[in-house]
Amino acid sequence: MSCSWLSEALNTLPIKESVRDDILMEAKLDSATEQETPLTSTDILVPVSLNQQENKTLQNWAHIESCKPKRYFEPETVEDIEVIVEQCRSNNWKLRVFGAGHSPNNIAMTNDCIVSLKRMNRIENIDEEQKTVTAQGGTLIKQLNQELAKHNLGLSSLGSISEQTIAGAISTGTHGTGINFSILGASVLELELFTASGKRLLCSETEHPDIFKAALCGLGCLGIILRVKIQCEKAFRLYAVQQPYSLDQVLEHLDDWLRSSEHWRFWWFPHTDRCVVWTAQRTNQSPTAVSSLSRISAWFKERLLGYHSLEAMLYLATFAPFMIPFINRLYFRLLFEEKKEKIDQSDKVFNFDCLFRQYVDEWSIPLRHTVEAMKRLRNLIETSGLYVHFPVEVRFTKADDIWLSPSYERESGWIGIIMYRPYSKDVPFQYYFRQFEQIMQSLDGRPHWAKPHGCNSTQLQKMYPRFSEFKQIRENLDPEHIFSNQYIDRILDG
Ligand SMILES: Cc1cc2nc3c(=O)[nH]c(=O)nc-3n(C[C@H](O)[C@H](O)[C@H](O)COP(=O)(O)OP(=O)(O)OC[C@H]3O[C@@H](n4cnc5c(N)ncnc54)[C@H](O)[C@@H]3O)c2cc1C
């Protein structure tokens, strides 16, 4: 360490020369001792741009899962990533990329090394003619929505939120709803991976097509997704209608209903026979005009009633769970008994307020089993003495050819259940979720990769025809399993 800056600083202070010399001598001794301390391999060549932070604790959105990694990095360039991957390899550390932390389970967690791509979030190219966008892996979907709109483009289908990173959403099979619309990963045309051996691999239908089909739902264990190129469509508005029905009405003609509209889903309110059916269709009509009065009224209903008072009621119900059926009935009557219509830009219609912290579980099943699954779930809730929160959400996706997509080679119904954690208070959910999983498993179900489930690799192997091939690709790309954690070990090797 050079002491010249200290010497200069001391010269500016009104102190005696002998004192100044003593301080300088101390500093020199300290720096000599420092230089004798050998560097460890973990300290070598950590460029400033790696934005390394220590003692960082990361939590997921629901505050259910957390980790305290030894190293946390926010790289800015591919060269930074190269250094980080090399460090992990030489120290035998696991590495997980942490997207926006919205996965309800611990898929993104490790106590070794976490990499966040929040500084690698550039939209690199928008091709208006081909209707494509190329963006870095850390780009948030909401950034894409905003930028694409400026170029008169939009993403064809979205999930309930747009807070996820594009790479995180793709890696777990994130989906919206619409029987003619696939999971988000299916609209990816190209993807660039940084692998454990330090290689950059551009994958597409024509280049490394097997790796491409594996990485489109790669669970974060094939490498770091540096960038993706996505097929978009011309920007569109959606006309959405939300209407109440009975569950039996919906189940009776489910197949006709879900094909009657581009995007279709329903929410069932357990302990009642009531459902809300939501449909959305592309339209050229102008957005719904919203007066100040209706804005205030919507705020009152959606925020005050639908959020704050609901959270308070559910909190009270943690002391008296028998209130839950009453709460479900009450809120259906207050908020969902009326027909609602809305026309707006697509992302504003696809996205919802998902309220407060929650436990969730979601499985996909072959479309033809959806009615049976709902009947069994209703029977479970009616006969088990369970008190469960609303809603049960049912969505649909088209079959695809992504190896680990829960919709792989089959039209799918997705059933999601929820138990809120009002004011972060824990609620019993394990028995409900376990019983739900048994129903879904018995109907050829596949769990959502980002949501808690109890399956191990032996069970998953039976669910996914290309499971072994996926594992082989992983062995080829990452033989030391750097891109792993406890969850990945269980689902791929357990
Ligand atoms: C309120 C809420 C609503 C949701 N709605 C839906 C929905 O409608 N439909 C649905 O299907 N899911 C939904 N989800 C789940 C969510 O879409 C997924 O969990 C998604 O993976 C979260 O993205 P993320 O950026 O937060 O990634 P994270 O949760 O941080 O990470 C997810 C996985 O992606 C990996 N990953 C992230 N970035 C990269 C990268 N650059 N390279 C390689 N791997 C990477 C991580 O390592 C991890 O394995 C919802 C979740 C919440 C909390």
The ligand as a MOL file (V3000), in Angstrom:
LIG
                    3D

  0  0  0     0  0            999 V3000
M  V30 BEGIN CTAB
M  V30 COUNTS 53 58 0 0 0
M  V30 BEGIN ATOM
M  V30 1 C -47.1470 -12.7700 -7.5520 0
M  V30 2 C -46.6590 -13.8500 -8.4800 0
M  V30 3 C -47.3950 -14.1430 -9.6200 0
M  V30 4 C -46.9610 -15.1600 -10.4770 0
M  V30 5 N -47.7130 -15.4490 -11.5770 0
M  V30 6 C -47.3600 -16.4650 -12.3790 0
M  V30 7 C -48.1500 -16.8140 -13.5110 0
M  V30 8 O -49.1490 -16.1660 -13.8080 0
M  V30 9 N -47.7560 -17.8940 -14.2440 0
M  V30 10 C -46.6600 -18.6300 -13.9270 0
M  V30 11 O -46.3800 -19.6140 -14.6090 0
M  V30 12 N -45.8620 -18.2960 -12.8810 0
M  V30 13 C -46.2020 -17.2360 -12.1130 0
M  V30 14 N -45.3850 -16.8980 -11.0500 0
M  V30 15 C -44.1060 -17.5960 -10.9020 0
M  V30 16 C -42.9740 -16.8290 -11.6380 0
M  V30 17 O -43.3430 -16.4990 -12.9390 0
M  V30 18 C -41.7430 -17.7330 -11.7290 0
M  V30 19 O -41.3680 -18.1360 -10.4670 0
M  V30 20 C -40.5420 -17.0360 -12.4200 0
M  V30 21 O -39.5260 -17.9840 -12.5490 0
M  V30 22 C -40.0030 -15.8760 -11.6040 0
M  V30 23 O -39.0380 -15.1920 -12.3420 0
M  V30 24 P -37.8290 -14.4540 -11.6070 0
M  V30 25 O -37.2000 -13.5300 -12.5720 0
M  V30 26 O -38.3080 -13.8970 -10.3310 0
M  V30 27 O -36.8340 -15.6560 -11.3770 0
M  V30 28 P -36.3010 -16.3080 -10.0260 0
M  V30 29 O -37.4520 -16.7370 -9.2100 0
M  V30 30 O -35.3360 -15.4020 -9.3850 0
M  V30 31 O -35.5450 -17.5760 -10.6280 0
M  V30 32 C -36.2560 -18.6080 -11.2290 0
M  V30 33 C -35.2970 -19.5900 -11.8870 0
M  V30 34 O -34.7300 -18.9920 -13.0450 0
M  V30 35 C -33.3150 -19.0840 -12.9840 0
M  V30 36 N -32.7610 -17.9330 -13.6830 0
M  V30 37 C -33.0680 -16.6300 -13.5090 0
M  V30 38 N -32.3480 -15.8810 -14.3580 0
M  V30 39 C -31.5670 -16.7280 -15.0750 0
M  V30 40 C -30.5890 -16.5700 -16.0990 0
M  V30 41 N -30.2660 -15.3770 -16.5990 0
M  V30 42 N -29.9920 -17.6670 -16.5830 0
M  V30 43 C -30.2990 -18.8950 -16.1160 0
M  V30 44 N -31.2050 -19.1040 -15.1480 0
M  V30 45 C -31.8330 -18.0360 -14.6370 0
M  V30 46 C -33.0030 -19.1040 -11.5000 0
M  V30 47 O -31.7320 -19.6410 -11.2480 0
M  V30 48 C -34.1190 -19.9880 -11.0030 0
M  V30 49 O -33.8040 -21.3240 -11.2400 0
M  V30 50 C -45.7720 -15.8830 -10.1900 0
M  V30 51 C -45.0350 -15.5810 -9.0390 0
M  V30 52 C -45.4760 -14.5660 -8.1940 0
M  V30 53 C -44.6970 -14.2460 -6.9630 0
M  V30 END ATOM
M  V30 BEGIN BOND
M  V30 1 1 1 2
M  V30 2 1 2 3
M  V30 3 2 2 52
M  V30 4 2 3 4
M  V30 5 1 4 5
M  V30 6 1 4 50
M  V30 7 2 5 6
M  V30 8 1 6 7
M  V30 9 1 6 13
M  V30 10 2 7 8
M  V30 11 1 7 9
M  V30 12 1 9 10
M  V30 13 2 10 11
M  V30 14 1 10 12
M  V30 15 2 12 13
M  V30 16 1 13 14
M  V30 17 1 14 15
M  V30 18 1 14 50
M  V30 19 1 15 16
M  V30 20 1 16 17
M  V30 21 1 16 18
M  V30 22 1 18 19
M  V30 23 1 18 20
M  V30 24 1 20 21
M  V30 25 1 20 22
M  V30 26 1 22 23
M  V30 27 1 23 24
M  V30 28 2 24 25
M  V30 29 1 24 26
M  V30 30 1 24 27
M  V30 31 1 27 28
M  V30 32 2 28 29
M  V30 33 1 28 30
M  V30 34 1 28 31
M  V30 35 1 31 32
M  V30 36 1 32 33
M  V30 37 1 33 34
M  V30 38 1 33 48
M  V30 39 1 34 35
M  V30 40 1 35 36
M  V30 41 1 35 46
M  V30 42 1 36 37
M  V30 43 1 36 45
M  V30 44 2 37 38
M  V30 45 1 38 39
M  V30 46 1 39 40
M  V30 47 2 39 45
M  V30 48 1 40 41
M  V30 49 2 40 42
M  V30 50 1 42 43
M  V30 51 2 43 44
M  V30 52 1 44 45
M  V30 53 1 46 47
M  V30 54 1 46 48
M  V30 55 1 48 49
M  V30 56 2 50 51
M  V30 57 1 51 52
M  V30 58 1 52 53
M  V30 END BOND
M  V30 END CTAB
M  END
